[in-house]
Amino acid sequence: MMSDSILSMPKQVSSPLLPRLHIDLPLLTGILLLCAFGLAMLYSASGSDIAMVKRQLVNIAIALAVMFALAQLSPAKLKAISPWFYLAGLLLLTAVLVMGDMSKGAQRWLLIGGFRFQPSEIVKIAVPMMCAGFLASMPQPLKAWHLLVAFFLALIPAALIIKQPDLGTAILVTAAGVFTLFFAGLSWRLILLVVAIAVAGISAVLFDPDILDIFLHPYQKRRVLTLLDPQNDPLGAGYHIIQSSIAIGSGGIFGKGWLNGTQCHLDFLPEQHTDFIFAVIAEELGFIGIIIMTLLYLFIILRGLYIAAMSDSTYGRLLGGALTLVFFIYLLVNTGMVSGILPVVGVPLPLVSYGGTSIITIMAGFGILMSIHTHREPSRTRQSEITSFFD
């Protein structure tokens, strides 16, 4: 009898190492594969500059450390610090307008103790954290004024960023707030109304471009007009889009081969290692290379949405979904502007373009996603049977 009772007792099985470290293996695998792909393309886009690749490796290492650190914080702790993080972001954005470092006609950076950083990158994380925390704290079902307050929580920092001016980052910050509202149950009628207003605005610009003077800086107006007709100034404002389109089109199905892109290596393509690295990929690896890269992005995005859907808290669901869709907006805006579908707004290709602050911000978002997934209560892992593909 004693032996039977012993055999019937559940065995103590130690949990795997990565979950105990709050690391989600599928998400981490997708991230590392995309970073490795980015390093290979950066080596080509930089003209085989190994020093730049090493600097990017350092950026990735720092970003992974930030991701790991944030993954250790539970969603409850993240929710508790959200208001303070948001307030710090607003104060830093205000400081940029008062004493920010000027570069290339824009006042977007702070120089503190010899360290130069861009506070708007912090706000990309702070806004969805704050909006999700506010909406998750409200009684259900949400009222219209709850959604309105959350929208203004996103709009205030976006307005400060536009003053710098930095339209691309302002779009991402606003999108972070709007996506939080979407996952909180924003009415489809309101979404369709916003889309209709956007279509009407675009139509008005097509008929009367001078309308842009009311809302945009002169250089921003030039970008929009260049999008509509890049051939109007082929050696000036339209140069970026024209050269990028040539690079993308010349790649064909299989591309010219890694390190063999002529638009890139003959210096026709501007900003080839940062904002326009997508054109380098298209020229050298062709349509096949773009498909492979897109599949990597798609896996990461689907994994992020899965983590949000499986969250055992409203806060985790709202925040995880918003961070994942903001990552998607990074991809959409960059590929759109490089392809000539959207105006050039200076948004990098996530995890592929060279840069430190943007990759750290993106990895911070992934760290929060890992926290949401690995801090779940074991008894509340909903619908675990559908994890066969993702887990």
N, C-alpha and C positions, 0 to 999 in steps of 0.2 A: 504493500500500500504506500509505504514511504517513497519507494522508488518511482511509483506511478505518479505521485503528487509532485515529485521533483521534476519529472519529465514533462508534466503538464504546465509548469510555470513558464512564463514568457522569458525568453533569453534577453539578457542585457546586451544590446548591440551598440557599439560606439557610433556616434553620428559621423558622417564623412567630414573631412578636414575643411573643404571649401565652405559648406554651409556654416560651420562653426566660426569661420573667419568672415562670414556674411558676404561671401562672394558667389555670384550666380555664374556657374560655369558656361552655359550656353551664351549668355550675354557677353561674358569676358572673351570667349572664343571669337565671336563675331567682331568685337572691337579690335582685338589683336590682329586678326586677319586683315581688317581694313587699314589699320595703322601700318602693317607691313607692306601692303599694296601701295599706300601713300608714300612710304619712304622710297620704294623703288621708283615711283613716278617722279618724286622730288629730285632724285639723283639725276634723272634725265632732264627735267625741266630747268634745273639749276646749271646745266652745262657740265655735269659730272663733278659738281662741287661737293667733295666729301665733307668739308668743314660744315657746310650748311646742313647736311644730313645728320652729322653728329650733334649739332645744336638742336635739331628737331628731335633727335633721340632723347636729349636731356629734357626737352619740353614734354615729351611723352612720359618719361619717367616721373617727372614732377606731377603731371596730370594723373597718372595712375596712383601715386601716393595720396593725392587729394581724394580721388575716387574711393580708395580703400579706407581712408579716415572717415569720410562721410557715411560709408556703408556700416560703420560700427555704431552710429547713432540710431536709436530706434525712431520710428515715425512719431511717437509721442514726444520725444525730445526735440525732433525737428519742428513739430507743430508748436511747441512751447517757445522756441527761439524765433519763430517766423516774424512776429511783430518787431522785434528788436533788429533783426537782420534787414527787414524792409526799411525801418527808420534809419539805420546806418547807411543804407543805399541812397535814400533821399538826401541825407546830409552830405554825402560824398558828391552826389550830382550837383548839389547847390554850391559846394566848394569848387567844383570844376568851373562853374560859370563865373565865380568870383576871382579865383587864383589859379585856374587851370593852365597847363602848359600848352602853348600854341604850336601847331605843326601842320604844314600844308594847308593853311587857311582855316583849320578847324581847331577848336579848343575842347579836346576830349580827354586829356590825360592829367593826372596829378603826379607831382614829383615830391615824394616824402622820404627823407633820409637817404637820398640817392637812388631810391627805387621808384621807377616810373610805371604806373599802371592805369588802366581804363576802368573807372568805376561803373560804367554802363554794363560791363560784363557781369559784375556782381548782381546787378538788378535783374538780369535775365533769369537768375535763379530765385532771387528774393520775391519777385512779383508772383510767380505761380505758387510759391510757398505761402505767401500772405493771402492770396485770393482763396486758395484751397483751405487754409486754416480758418478764414472767416466764414466761408460757406459751410464747412463741416461743423462749425460751432452753432449754426443757426438751426432752429427747429424745422423739422420737415412737415409738409412740403414747403419749399422755399417760396417766398413772396417776391413780387416784382422788384420791390425796393432792395431786397437782398442782392439780386443780380446787378441792380444799378450801382450799388455801393461797391461791389467787387469790380465792376467795370471801371469806375473812377479810381480805384486803387491801382489799376494798371495804367490808366490814362495820365495820372499825375507824373510818374517818372518818365513816361514816354514823351510828354510835353517838354520836360527838362532836357531830354536827350535831343529832341528836335532843335532846341536852341543852340546846341553845340557847334554846328549842326551834324547830325548823324542819322539820316533817314533809315538806313538799313537796320541799325540796332533798334531804333524806335519801332519799326515794323515787327521785329522779333519779340520785343517786350509786350507790345499790344497783343500780338498773337498768343503769347503765353497766358495773358489774362482772359482773352476770348475763349481759348480752348478749355480753360478751367470752367467757364460758364457753360460751355457746350456739354461737358461731362456732368455738370450739375443739373442739367435738364433744361437748357435754354430752348425756348419754343422755336420750332421749325418755321413758323410764320415770321418770327422776327429775323431769323437767319435769311429767309428768302427776301424780306424787305431790305436788309442790308445789301444783299447781292444786287437787287434791283436798283438801289441807289448808286452802287458802284458802277453798274453798267450805264446808267444815265450820266454819271460824271464822266466816264470815258467817252461816251458819245458826244457830250458837250465839248470836250477838249478837241476831239476830231474836227468839229465844226468851227470852233473858235479857240485856238491855242492860247490867246491872250488871257483866258480865264486862269491859267496857271500862275500868272503874276500875283494873284490874290493869296495863294496858298504856299507857293514854293519860292526858294531862293533862286536867283538867276542860273546858277550852275545846275540846280535840280531841274529847272525848266528845260535847260539844254539837253539834259539826259533823256527826258521824256520825248522831246521833239526829235532827238537823234534816234530813239527807238522807232518812231513812226517813219522816219526817212533818213537812214544812216548815210546814204549817198549824197545828201545835201551838203555835208562837210566831211568828205572822205579822208582828208589829211588832218582833221582836227577832232571834233567831238565824235564823229562817226568812225574813227580809225580803229578803236578797240573792237567794236562789234563786227566790222568788216573783216579784220584779220582773224578774229575768232571764228567767224562763219567759214572762212576759207580753210582754216585748220580742221574744223570739224568735218566739212564736206570732203576734203581731200583724203581723209582716213579710210573712207569706203567701208567694206565689210571687215577686212582683216587688218587694216592699218599698214603703216609703212615700216613697222618694226620698232622695238624699244631702242631708244637713243638715236633714231633715224628721222625724227620729225623735222622737216625743213622750216616750217613756220616758227618753230620753237628755237632751233639751233642757229638759224640765220637772223634771229632777233627781230622778226616781224611781229611776233605776238607779245603784247605788253603784259606785265604782271603775271608772267607765265608760271611762277612758282607759288603764287598766292591765289588771287581771285580767279585767274583764268587757267588754272591747272587742268580743269575739265577738258578744255580744248586740246591740251597736250595729250591727254589720255585718248581722246577721240582720234587724233591724228596718228598716234603711234600704234595704238591697239585696235583701232577701228570699232565698228559696231559690236563685235564680239567682246572686246574689252569693256565697253560701256555696259553691256548686258551682265557680264560677270560682276562688275562693280555694283551695279544696281541690285543684283541678287543679294550681295552682302549687306547693302543698306536695307533691303526689304526684310532680311532675316532679323536684323537689329530692331527695326521698327515693329515687326510683328511680335518679337519677344517682349519689347517694352509694353505694347498694348496688352499682351497676355498677362504680364506682371500687374498692370493696373487693374485688369478685370478680376484677377484672383486675389486682390487685396482684401483683407478682412476689416478695413475701415474706410469710411467715406473720405477721410483726408488722403489716405494712400491712393484710393481710386482716382480722385480728382487730380492730385499732384502727379502721379505716375502717368496718367493719360496726357496731361498738359505738357510735361517734359518730353514725352515721346513725340508728340505732334510738333513741338517746337524744333526738335531735331529734324523732323520731316520738312519743316519750313526752311531750315538752313539749306537742305538739299534742293528743294524746289526753287528757291530764289536764286541760288548760285547757278544751277543748270539753266534756269530760265534766262538769266541776264547774259550768260556766256553764249547761249543759243540765239540771242536777239529777240526773245519773247517778252522779257521784262527789262525795265531800265537798269542800268549799271548802278548798284547801290553799295558795293563793297562788302558783300557777305561771302566769307570763305567757304570752300567745299569742306564739309565737316570731316575731321580726322584725316584728311588728305592734304589740304593746303598747308603751306608753311606758316607757322605762327605759334605764339605761346599762350596768350590770354584766351583766345577762342577755344583752343583745345582743352585748356584747364576748365573752362566753364562747361564745356560739353561733358567732360569726364566727371565733373561734379554732379551733373544731372544723372549720369549713369550710376554714380555712387548712391544717390538717393533712391534710384530704382532698385538697386540691390538691397538697400536697407528695407524698403517696402516689402520685398519678396522674402527675405530671409528672416525677418522678425515676426512673421505671421505666427499665430497660435496654431499648434498642430491640429487641434480639434476643429479648426475653421478653414482648412484648406479646401475651399469649395470646388466641386467638379474636378477632382483630381484625376478622374479617368480620362480627361482629354489632354493629359500632359504627355502622352506617348510620343508625339512628334517633337514638342519643344523641350522636354526633359530627357 
